[in-house]
Amino acid sequence: MNKSTRDRDLARAEKSMQGSVSRDVAAGLDAVRKIVEESNVQGVHGPVIELFKVTNEALQTAVDVTAGNALFHVVVDNDEVASAILTKMNAAKAPGRVTFLPLSRLTAKVWSFFLLKFF
């Protein structure tokens, strides 16, 4: 895929995403992107929705419904990264709302073999 095709696809996906999220969250995501780009903030992985791809389109609706607005939470390395971005957002009086998911605070659930064998 060439750069112009990728840029066009990204723009289309962003426009589609903004139609499915509240104005406040869309503004918050835009503010985070701008701050990360302008300040070269390290440790930002992006919104959950951009970090994976559902390869089976039949399951896309199930993923969307189950994850809901959590798809728009921003994954960062730790609390310090989130705090730095929030400080810059507040200083710039940037509009919007954003929820951060610091990887340093997340833990995975361990599923028992009994449950897994049925899936």
N, C-alpha and C positions, 0 to 999 in steps of 0.2 A: 504494500500500500504506500503510495507516495504522500508527501507532506500535505499537498493541497487537499487530497481526498480525506486524509486523517483530520485536518483542520475543519473541513466541511462537516464531517461526521460528528466531531466533538461539538461544534456549534449547534448542530441539530439536536444532539443529545442534551445539551445544556438548556436549550429552549424547551424541550419536552419536559425536562426535570422541573424547570421553574413553573410549569403549569400544574405540577402535582404537589407543590410544596407551598406553605404559606408565604406571604410577602416578607414577613419578618425574618423567617429562616433563610429565604433566598438572599435577602439583603445581608444577613450575617455571613453566609457563605461567600458572597462577593467581597465583603470586607476582609474576611480571613485570607482569601486568595490574593487580594491586593497587598495586604500587609506582608504576607509571606514572600511575595514577589519583590516588593520594593525594599524590604528590610533583610532579604535573604535569610529568613528564619529557618533554621535546621530542625529536624525532628518532627515535621508535619507530614503525615502520610496522605491526608485528604479525607473527604467524606466516605463513609462506609460504602455507599453506592458505587463509588469509583474504584473500589479495591477488590472487586470480584466480578465474575461474569456468570450468569446462569446459562449453561450450555443447552439445557433442555427447555425450549420455549414454553412447553406445556406446564412447566413448574414456575414460570415467571410470576403469575398472579399469586400463587401460594407464598412465594418469597415476599412479594410486595405487601400483601395483607399481613403476614406474620411479623415482618420487621417494622412496617409502618414508618413513622417519622424517625425511628432510630437509623434508618438508611442515610439520613442527612447529618448524623453526628460526625464530628471531625476526629479522626484518630491521630493522636500525637504520642511522642515517646514518653513524656512524663508531665507532672504538674507544672514544672518550671516553664516548659514550652507553652502550655495553655495560658499560664499567668502572663508570660511575656506578650502573647498575642492580645489578650484581654486588656492589658495595660495600654498597648498601642491603639487598640480600638477605642478605649475610653478617652485617651488623649486626643484622638482625631475626631471624637464625637461621631464615630461611625454608626450608622443605623443598623438595626437588625438584632437577631438573637441567634446564639450558637451554643451547642452543647459539645463539650470535648470528652473524648474517651482516652485517657492516658493509659498506654500499654502497661506502664509500671504498676497500675492498680487493678488490671484485669486478670482474672483467673478463669481457666477453662473448667467446665464441669466434667467429671469423669463418669462416663456411662458404664453401667455394668454390662458384662457379656450377655446376660439374660435379655436385656433390652435390645442390644445390637443385633442379636441373631434373628430377630423378627423383621429387621429392615434389610 
